[in-house]
Amino acid sequence: MGEPRFNWPDPAPWIELERDIGAEFPADFREIVNAYGSIEINGQLYLKHPASHLLHDLGRFIREYVELWRDEDMAEFLPSPVGANPGELIPVATATTGEAVFLRVPDSSSPSWRVVVQEFDSPAWTLYEMTFSEWLLDYLKGQDVTLCSRDRAPEGPSWEFLP
């Protein structure tokens, strides 16, 4: 994606958010978000940083999406409940094309964090047995990770800060 320009050094926003939700995010996710901040990738994928002074912050996003996905009409479209307990899903990103990206909290059946992508316009979801950084790299390479970047980034990956 090119050189990061955000490079957030202070762990305080992560500590506060992790205390609020009751789970510690995987290191690779934190590193990517700290490096780039709240961004739009390929005009499609939205990632947000937890610094609460930002207009687009991860904590507010998570609270809103947890409420949305806990609604009984929406919960049936996910493989697990939304939350921060083992096996549950934490919403971390959205796409302009209607997908929601979740991190699956590790449990005894899968000791590592995994990625779940839900297609908002259908009841379909996909579990990716990979870390967030692996999933993002596959997305940037145009691999099939539910989101398609090939038509959105014909010249290669790009990003810009969210306003």
Secondary structure, 3 states (H helix, E strand, C coil): CCCCCCCCCCCHHHHHHHHHHCCCCCHHHHHHHHHHCCEEECCCEEECECCCCCCCEHHHHHHHHHHHHHCHHHHCCCCCCECCCCCCEEEEEEECCCEEEEEECCECCECCCEEEEEECCCCCEEEECCCHHHHHHHHHCCCCCCCCCCCCCCCCCCEEECC
